[in-house]
Amino acid sequence: MKNLALVTLAAMLIAPAAWAQTINAANAPSGAHFATAEPTCTTDQNLNVSCTAATIGGVGNTNITVTLTASYSGTVTCTNGGGKLVDVKTKAVTSGSAQGMPSAKNGQIAVPALSVTAPSTASLLANATCPNGNWTKSLVGNSVTLVSFAYTITFDGFSGAYFSIP
């Protein structure tokens, strides 16, 4: 029974996550609608974020900007020459913002699939600060976390997002 619980917990930790979508019709041309399924965003076991493509109809000639950004953090230790360890929490690292700016054609617009990749160990280490330059930085294993992400579709000429996750 104990092994089953551990396997179930491990499966839950590895399973991709999905988040709720928000549509604000006031931030789109009258008649705008998803001609295909709405985009969805998921994370994988490596904490990469991927959002699916879609098509929006009823947009006339109004273009959009699609943006995906993700913020990550990890625990870094600093070790001095005498072996003393100090835990340092890295600042959140924005990783690989992705952006698309497709143009409307025949009243429809193709929303591209976007993805961002979790930051490298080097990137997380670069964002950590040790007491001085003589200390050695190390990333604590399995400490990298996805703090948050934001996916938005915004129509040109409108003040806010038409579609957003989360």
LOLOZA-851971 format. One line per 5 residues: number of its first residue (from 1); their letters; for each residue x, y, z negated of N, C-alpha, C. Coordinates in steps of 0.2 Angstrom, whole numbers. Atoms other than C-alpha are relative to their C-alpha. Last residue first. Example, Ala and Ser with C-alpha at 12.3 -4.5 7.8 and 13.67 -1.06 7.14 Angstrom:
<recs>
2	SA	-4,-6,1,68,-5,-36,-4,5,-3 | 4,-6,0,62,-22,-39,4,6,0
</recs>
This chain:
<recs>
166	PISFY	6,1,4,-22,161,79,-3,6,-2 | -1,6,4,-22,161,94,5,2,-4 | -6,1,4,-29,176,104,0,-6,-4 | 0,6,3,-41,181,118,7,-1,-4 | 6,3,-2,-46,198,124,-1,-7,-3
161	AGSFG	0,7,-4,-32,206,115,-7,-2,1 | -1,6,4,-34,225,111,0,-7,4 | -4,-1,6,-34,242,118,2,-6,-4 | 4,2,7,-40,238,135,5,1,-6 | 4,-5,1,-32,246,151,-5,-1,-6
156	DFTIT	-3,-7,-1,-23,231,157,-6,5,-1 | 2,-3,-7,-32,215,150,3,7,0 | 2,-7,0,-23,207,135,-1,3,7 | 2,-2,-7,-21,188,133,-3,7,-1 | 6,-5,-2,-13,184,116,0,1,8
151	YAFSV	1,1,-7,-3,170,108,-5,5,2 | 5,-4,-3,5,173,91,-1,-1,7 | -1,-1,-7,16,161,80,-7,4,2 | 6,-2,-3,19,159,62,2,0,8 | 4,-4,5,32,152,49,-7,3,3
146	LTVSN	3,-4,-5,38,137,60,-4,5,-5 | 7,0,0,50,129,47,-3,5,5 | 3,-5,-5,68,124,47,-8,-1,0 | 3,-5,3,73,115,31,-3,5,5 | 7,0,0,75,98,38,-3,6,-3
141	GVLSK	3,4,-4,94,98,34,-8,0,-1 | 3,6,4,100,113,25,-4,-4,4 | 8,1,0,109,124,37,-2,-6,-4 | 3,7,-2,127,128,32,-7,0,0 | 8,1,-1,136,145,31,-1,-7,2
136	TWNGN	2,4,-6,155,146,25,-8,-2,0 | 4,6,2,160,160,13,-2,-4,7 | -4,6,1,175,171,18,-4,-6,-2 | -2,3,-6,164,184,27,4,-6,-2 | -5,-4,-4,156,190,11,2,-5,5
131	PCTAN	-3,-5,4,141,186,-1,6,4,4 | -4,3,6,133,176,13,3,6,-4 | -5,-4,2,119,183,25,3,-3,-6 | -1,1,7,108,172,36,6,5,-2 | 4,-5,4,103,178,53,0,-1,-8
126	ALLSA	-2,-7,-2,118,171,62,-5,5,-4 | -6,-2,4,115,154,53,2,7,1 | 2,0,7,97,153,60,6,2,-4 | 4,-6,1,104,157,78,-3,1,-7 | -5,-6,-1,118,144,77,-4,7,-1
121	TSPAT	-4,-1,6,106,131,71,4,6,0 | -6,4,1,96,134,87,2,1,-7 | -7,-2,-1,79,142,87,5,-5,-2 | -3,-2,7,63,133,90,7,2,1 | -4,6,4,58,133,108,2,3,-6
116	VSLAP	-6,-2,4,44,144,115,3,-6,-3 | -3,4,6,31,139,128,6,4,-3 | -6,-3,3,19,147,141,3,-4,-6 | -2,4,6,7,140,153,6,4,-3 | -5,5,0,1,154,165,1,-4,-6
111	VAIQG	-4,-1,6,-16,162,166,6,-5,-1 | -3,6,3,-22,162,183,4,2,-6 | -7,0,2,-33,177,187,2,-6,-3 | -2,5,5,-50,178,196,8,1,-2 | 4,0,7,-59,192,204,2,-6,-5
106	NKASP	7,2,-2,-52,188,222,-4,-1,-7 | 1,1,-7,-34,189,215,-7,-3,1 | 7,3,-2,-30,196,198,0,0,8 | 4,-5,-3,-11,199,194,-7,-4,2 | 3,2,-6,-1,188,182,-5,6,3
101	MGQAS	4,-6,-2,10,197,169,-3,-2,7 | 2,1,-7,18,182,159,-5,6,1 | 5,-5,-3,27,183,143,-1,-1,7 | 1,2,-7,38,171,132,-6,5,2 | 6,-2,-2,46,176,116,-1,-1,7
96	GSTVA	2,1,-7,61,165,113,-7,2,2 | -3,4,-5,62,164,95,-3,0,6 | 5,0,-6,58,177,82,4,-4,5 | -3,-1,-7,69,173,67,-5,-1,5 | 4,4,-5,62,175,49,3,2,7
91	KTKVD	5,-4,-3,76,181,38,-4,-4,5 | -1,-4,-6,86,166,31,-6,5,1 | 6,1,-4,84,160,13,1,5,6 | 2,-7,-3,101,160,5,-6,-2,5 | 5,1,-5,106,146,-7,-2,7,3
86	VLKGG	5,-5,1,123,149,-15,-5,-2,5 | 5,-1,-4,136,135,-17,-5,5,-2 | 6,-2,3,153,135,-26,-6,1,6 | 5,5,-1,166,124,-17,-7,2,-3 | 0,5,6,181,134,-22,-6,-5,-1
81	GNTCT	-6,4,0,183,142,-5,1,-5,-6 | -6,-3,0,165,148,-5,6,-5,0 | -5,3,4,150,139,1,6,4,0 | -6,-3,-1,134,148,8,5,-3,-5 | -5,-1,6,119,138,10,6,3,2
76	VTGSY	-7,0,-1,105,141,23,4,0,-7 | -4,-1,6,87,137,21,7,-1,2 | -4,6,3,77,139,37,4,2,-6 | -5,-2,5,65,152,45,3,-7,-2 | -3,6,4,55,153,61,4,2,-6
71	SATLT	-5,-2,5,44,166,70,2,-7,-4 | 0,5,6,35,162,86,5,2,-4 | -6,-1,4,30,174,101,-1,-5,-6 | -1,5,5,18,170,115,6,2,-4 | -6,0,5,12,184,126,0,-5,-5
66	VTINT	1,6,5,0,185,141,7,0,-4 | -7,2,3,-2,202,150,-1,-6,-5 | -1,2,7,-17,204,161,7,0,-2 | -5,4,2,-23,212,177,1,-1,-7 | -4,-2,6,-39,220,182,5,-6,-2
61	NGVGG	-7,-1,-2,-44,218,200,4,2,-6 | -1,-5,-5,-62,211,197,8,0,2 | -4,-6,2,-61,201,181,1,5,5 | 4,-6,2,-76,189,183,5,6,-2 | 3,-2,-6,-65,173,182,-4,7,-2
56	ITAAT	6,-4,2,-52,168,170,-3,3,6 | 2,-5,-5,-41,153,174,-6,4,-3 | 7,-1,0,-31,143,161,-2,5,6 | 3,-5,-5,-14,137,157,-7,0,0 | 2,2,-6,-9,128,141,-2,6,5
51	CSVNL	7,-2,-1,1,135,126,-2,-2,7 | 2,0,-7,17,127,120,-8,1,0 | 7,-1,-1,25,129,103,-1,1,7 | 1,-4,-6,42,120,99,-8,2,1 | 2,-6,1,43,114,81,-1,5,6
46	NQDTT	-5,-4,1,53,99,85,-1,7,-1 | -4,2,6,39,87,81,6,4,-1 | -3,7,0,28,96,93,4,-1,-6 | -7,0,2,17,112,91,2,-8,1 | -2,6,5,1,115,100,7,1,-2
41	CTPEA	-7,0,1,-8,130,109,1,-6,-5 | -1,3,7,-24,129,118,7,0,-1 | -6,3,2,-30,139,133,0,-2,-7 | -4,-6,3,-48,141,136,7,-3,-1 | 0,0,7,-55,128,148,4,5,-2
36	TAFHA	-2,7,2,-58,133,166,0,0,-8 | 3,4,-5,-68,148,173,3,-7,-1 | -4,5,-2,-65,157,157,-3,-5,5 | 2,7,3,-76,172,157,6,-5,2 | -6,4,1,-75,191,161,-2,-7,-4
31	GSPAN	1,6,-4,-92,197,166,6,-4,-1 | 7,3,0,-89,215,160,0,-6,4 | 5,-2,-5,-70,218,160,-7,-3,-1 | -1,3,-6,-61,213,144,-5,3,5 | -6,-1,-3,-58,219,127,1,-3,6
26	AANIT	0,-7,0,-76,220,121,7,2,3 | 3,-2,-7,-77,201,125,0,8,1 | 3,-7,1,-66,198,110,-2,3,6 | 2,-4,-6,-62,179,110,-3,7,-2 | 4,-6,0,-53,171,96,-1,3,6
21	QAWAA	-1,-5,-4,-45,153,96,-5,6,-2 | 7,-3,-2,-43,141,82,2,6,5 | 3,-6,4,-26,132,80,-6,3,3 | 4,-4,-4,-19,115,85,-3,6,-4 | 5,-4,4,-5,105,76,-4,4,6
16	PAILM	0,-7,-2,5,91,84,-6,3,-3 | 5,-1,-5,7,75,74,0,7,2 | -2,0,-7,24,73,66,-5,2,5 | -5,-5,-1,19,77,48,3,1,7 | 3,-7,0,3,68,49,5,5,1
11	AALTV	4,-1,-6,12,52,55,-3,7,0 | -5,-1,-5,25,53,41,-4,2,7 | -3,-7,1,11,54,28,4,2,6 | 5,-5,-2,2,39,36,2,7,-1 | 1,0,-7,18,29,36,-5,5,2
6	LALNK	-6,-4,-3,22,34,18,-1,0,7 | 1,-7,2,4,29,12,6,4,3 | 6,-2,-5,5,12,22,0,8,-2 | -3,-1,-7,22,9,13,-5,3,5 | -4,-6,0,14,12,-4,3,1,7
1	M	4,-6,0,0,0,0,4,6,0
</recs>
